[in-house]
Amino acid sequence: MNQDENQLLSQTVDLNANVVEQVLRIACYDEYKANTYYKKVIEAYGAIMPFSNIVQAEVRHYTAIENLCKKYGVLPPENDWYEKIQISSTLSGCCQDAVDAENANIQMYEKLLPYVMQDDIRDVFYREQAASYNNHLPAFMKCTQGLQTQTTPDQEHSEQHHDRYNMVQGLMSGDLDTAKLTQTLSSLASRDMMLGMAAGAALAATLSSDASKDLFSKLYNNQEQKDNS
């Protein structure tokens, strides 16, 4: 257990204590965190880019700081991140977490550098900050943007199944008005399926005659627009 855990997490420097020891331990601990998060993403989702290559870069980052610790007689912090870190339940969430982590890493070095007078430590900190800014951050931003615009067939099928389930539950409970039903049915696959479902006994019992006419008209017009596009 790290006795200075609060300081490692807050990333604050006490000028009345050993500054070199503090900045090296803080930086090393943060690089451990990044490496551990990316390793857990790979364990969950496989060796996907950009996690699979950046996880190796993080090893180089903390190794460089560990070497500085050895040079200056500083004990590196214990890497206790594995049990603490919980990754997102979605890959897009993991990418966004990585974006946030790289931004925080850049800001950490911005805070620590004014306390560093040693040229070799400053050089390592600048290089690692530049790697995060120029390489890691853009890669994870691209990952996030790409996943936000990507919908796989499995995801689409799952969403449609979810819509159908909610529609049936709404019909059974009577808690589904015309507007909600129209929106749900319009999102499903084909005119035949929509009209078949719309003609079911549950639907007939749920909607009034005028509402039914309005629903069929909307469904037909929506599908005609799709067919002609």
Secondary structure, DSSP 8 states (H G I E B T S, - for coil): --TTHHHHHHT---TTS-HHHHHHHHHHHHHHHHHHHHHHHHHHH-S-TTHHHHHHHHHHHHHHHHHHHHHTT--------TTT----SSHHHHHHHHHHHHHHHHHHHHHHGGG---HHHHHHHHHHHHHIIIIIHHHHHHHHHHHHT---HHHHHHHHHHHHHHHHHHHHHT---HHHHHHHHHTSS-HHHHHHHHTSHHHHHHS-HHHHHHHHHHHHHHHHHHHH-
